[in-house]
Amino acid sequence: MAKSDELVKYITERVVHYIDTPKDERKGRTKIKEPWTMKWFGMIPFAVSLWVGKKEKAMNSPENREKPSSSGKR
């Protein structure tokens, strides 16, 4: 009988604590959900996206662009 009383006491304490906390504070405590690609495949998609992003930045940087000729043709 003592264990069930402890369980009821614990549950009521948790419920009262939950009700007493402001709604804004409860929302701030929620976990940020990780992307499904990270969850399913780990760090590999993240690493590939960083690698592709660096390559795209390098290709679009002003140093690698061709200078337009005076005739307008490439």
C-alpha positions as CSV (number, residue, x, y, z in Angstrom):
1,M,0.0,0.0,0.0
2,A,2.9,2.4,0.8
3,K,4.2,2.3,-2.8
4,S,0.9,3.3,-4.3
5,D,0.6,6.2,-1.9
6,E,4.1,7.3,-2.9
7,L,3.3,7.1,-6.5
8,V,0.1,9.1,-6.1
9,K,2.0,11.7,-4.1
10,Y,4.7,11.9,-6.8
11,I,2.2,12.3,-9.6
12,T,0.2,15.0,-7.8
13,E,3.4,16.9,-7.1
14,R,4.4,16.8,-10.7
15,V,0.9,17.8,-11.9
16,V,0.8,20.7,-9.4
17,H,4.3,21.9,-10.5
18,Y,3.3,21.7,-14.1
19,I,0.1,23.7,-13.5
20,D,2.0,26.3,-11.4
21,T,4.6,27.1,-14.1
22,P,3.7,29.8,-16.6
23,K,2.9,28.7,-20.1
24,D,5.8,30.7,-21.6
25,E,8.3,29.0,-19.3
26,R,7.0,25.6,-20.3
27,K,7.3,26.3,-24.0
28,G,10.9,27.5,-23.5
29,R,11.9,24.2,-22.0
30,T,10.8,22.0,-24.9
31,K,13.4,20.3,-26.9
32,I,14.4,21.4,-30.3
33,K,13.6,18.6,-32.8
34,E,16.5,17.4,-34.8
35,P,16.2,17.2,-38.6
36,W,15.0,13.8,-39.9
37,T,18.1,13.4,-42.0
38,M,20.3,13.7,-38.9
39,K,18.1,11.2,-37.1
40,W,18.1,8.6,-39.8
41,F,21.6,9.0,-41.3
42,G,23.7,10.7,-38.7
43,M,26.4,13.3,-39.5
44,I,26.9,12.2,-43.1
45,P,24.2,14.5,-44.7
46,F,25.4,17.4,-42.6
47,A,29.0,16.9,-43.7
48,V,27.9,16.6,-47.3
49,S,25.8,19.8,-47.1
50,L,28.7,21.7,-45.6
51,W,31.0,20.4,-48.3
52,V,28.6,21.3,-51.1
53,G,28.0,24.7,-49.6
54,K,31.7,25.5,-49.6
55,K,32.1,24.4,-53.2
56,E,29.1,26.6,-54.3
57,K,30.6,29.6,-52.4
58,A,33.9,29.1,-54.0
59,M,32.3,28.9,-57.5
60,N,30.3,32.1,-56.9
61,S,33.1,34.1,-55.4
62,P,34.3,37.2,-57.3
63,E,37.8,35.8,-57.8
64,N,36.6,32.8,-59.8
65,R,34.1,34.7,-62.0
66,E,35.2,35.5,-65.6
67,K,35.6,39.1,-66.4
68,P,33.2,40.2,-69.2
69,S,34.9,41.0,-72.4
70,S,34.4,44.3,-74.2
71,S,32.3,42.5,-77.0
72,G,29.9,41.0,-74.4
73,K,30.7,37.4,-75.6
74,R,32.4,34.8,-73.5
